[in-house]
Amino acid sequence: MKIAIAQLNPTIGDLIGNAEKILEAAQKAAKEGVNLLLTPELSLCGYPPRDLLLNPSFIQANQTTLAKLAEDLPLEIAVLVGTVEPNPSANISGGKPLFNASALLKEGQIQQIFHKRLLPTYDVFDEDRYFEPAKSSHSLIIEIPEEDPSGKTILTSYCIGVSICEDLWNEAAFWGKQSYPENPIADLANQKVDLIVNLSASPYSLGKQKIREAMLKHSSHHYQIPIIYANQVGGNDDLIFDGGSVAFNSQGELVCRGKTFESDLLNLNFDIKTQNLTSKEIRNLPETEGEEIWQALVLGVRDYARKCGFSKAVIGLSGGIDSALVAAIATFALGASNVFGVLMPSPYSSDHSISDALKLADNLGIKTQTLRIGELMKAYDENLEPLFAGTTFGIAEENIQSRIRGNLLMAIANKFGYLLLSTGNKSEMAVGYCTLYGDMNGGLAAIADVPKTRVYAICEWLNINAQNLIGKPEIIPKNIITKPPSAELKPGQLDRDSLPDYDTLDDILQRLIQNHQSPPEIIAAGHDEAIVNRVTNLVTKAEFKRRQAPPGLKITDRAFGTGWRMPIASRWNPL
C-alpha cells in the first residue's frame, strides 16, 4: 500500500481554500498511485479555530465543505481529513457540542469518522472548551486491490489505527508519568492494527522536533508497530507550526521526515506481509538553534502578514540590535521591496545609531525615511510645562519620545496599509523595559519570545551565513552587535543602568518563567538576592503592559501569549 503525507499550511476559517489545498495534494498523490493520503489535524478549518467553533454557521459550513470535498476527490484514493463533527448527544448527555475528528473520504463519500480521545488544556491548548473526548479508539479497514502472480485481482485488507495529535502524547514509559487515564496508542496496539497514523497540529517550540521524534521512536519500537505522523505547517496568529512530519518503522527506525517550516508531500510504502514501512524521503533538520529559530520567525512573520492581508511592513530602525533583527526577519519574510524602515532620531540619539541603521538598511536593500522628533518633543514639553512645573525630568518625559515614535509609525502604517512590526524582545517584555503606546505599538511583535542573549546569538548566526544568504560579508553591522545596548532616551543612557547584565537577567527569567523556580531556588543557584527580588517584582508589575501588547510569535514552551494567563490585579507575592 502506498501512503502519502500532505504537510499543509491551512488558513484558519478558509474552508474553501483549505479544501482546495487538500484536493490538490490528493490529485498529485493519486497520479503517483497513492492509496491513502493523510492530512493534519483540523486541516479543513485550520488549527486552532478557537471560538469560531462556537458559531453554528461555521460548523455547518465545515460539514458542507467536507461533503463537497469528498465528491471532488479522485475516486482511486482515500483521504483522511481533519475536521470538526457535531456531537448529536450533547444536549441529552450534557457533553460538549463537538468532536475533534478525522473523516475518511473515499469514492465520493464520507465513509468513516474518528474522534480525538485526549484533549489538551495546558499551555496554548483549550480543547476541552469545545470538544467532547472519544471514549475509545477505533481503526479503519482499507482494502487495496492487488494482483497475484497468476494475474488475478485480489483484495488485501489493511487495519490502520487512527489517532489525533495529543493521543500520541501519553506514553508513561517515555514520559515517566501518565497525564490522562487512557492511552489511545496502547489501545490501538491491543487491537492488533498493522500500523498507526496520527493527524497532528503540534505548535513549534525550540527543540520540540527532537522530542517528538524520540517519543515516536519509543512508541513504534515498544509496540512493534509502524507510526506515521502528519503535522501541520505555517503560522496562525502567535503560533508557528513547523511541519517535520515523520514515519518510524516497527523497529523504531526513522524512515521518513518532511521539510521543516515548509509545506511538503511525502510518499511511503507499506508491505503488510513483512510489516515493513519504507520511504526515500528524509529531509534534514536545521543544523543549529539559531537557524531553527530564524526559520520559525521568518515563517511566522510571512504567514501572519499574508493571512491578515498585508503585503508590506514598516519598522522603526533605532540602530539597535532588536530592530536590526526584526528588519532582517521582515526582509526575508516579505522581500526587501516590501519593508520600510523609519529612523526617528531625537536630540539624545547618537551619530552611530543613525549610521548603523542606514548601514543595516543598505545591507538588506530596504528603503528608509528619517523623521527627526526634536521639534515634536519641544511641543510636548511646552504643552505639559504648566502641569509638570516644579518636577524633575524623569521616566514620563523619556517615554514621550517613545510615544512620539509610536504615533509616527502608526500613522505611516494607517496611511499606507502597512503592518507595523514592534521590536521588543522577551527580556524587555518580561520586566516592562518597554513603553506602552510607544515602542510596544504594532500589529505583530516578531521577537517578543526571543530573550536578548538569543537575539545576539541569532544575529551572529546571520553574519556567519551572510554570504550564502545575501551574498555580502555581513547582514547586521558589526557595531550594532558590539556596542552597549541603549534606549537613548536621555544623555548617556545604557540598558545596564536600569537592568542587570543580560546574561544574568535572561538566566533569572528562564528559571522564573519557564522553569517555574521560586526566588529562593534561583538565589540558591547562585544569583544575587537583591537582583532576583527586583527582577521578580518587575515581572509581576509589568503584567498590565503585556496584556496590551501585540501578539508575539511563540518560539519557547512558555511565551507571553495565548498560554500565559496571569492576573493583573493580584496580591500574590512570590518573595
ABEGO torsion letter per residue (X at the ends): XBBBBBBBBBBBGBAAAAAAAAAAAAAAAAAAGBABBBBBBGAAAEOBAEAAAABAAAAAAAAAAAAAAAAABBAABBBBBBBBBBBAAAAAAGBBABBBBBBBBBGGBBABBBBBABBBABEABAAAAABBBBABBBBBBBBBBBBBAAGBBBBBBBBBBBBBGAAAAABAAAAGBBABABBAAAAAAAAGBABBBBBBBBBBBBGAAAAAAAAAAAAAAAAGBBBBBBBBBEBBEABBBAEGBBBBBAAGBBABBBBBGBBBBBBBBBBAAAGBBBBABBBBBBABAAAAAAAAAAAAAAAAAAAAGBABBBBBBAGBAAAAAAAAAAAAAAEAAABBBBBBBBAABBAAAAAAAAAAAAAAGBBBBBBBAAAAAAAAAAAAAAAABGBBBBAAAAAAAAAAAAAAAAAAAAAAGBBBBBABBAAAAAAGBBBBGBAABEABBAAAABBAAAAAAAAAAAAAAAAAAAGBABABBAAAAABBBBAGABBGBBAAAABBBAAAAAAAAAAAAAAGBBAAAAAAAGBBAAAAAAAAAAAAAAAAAAAABBBBBBABABBBBAABBBBABBABBAX
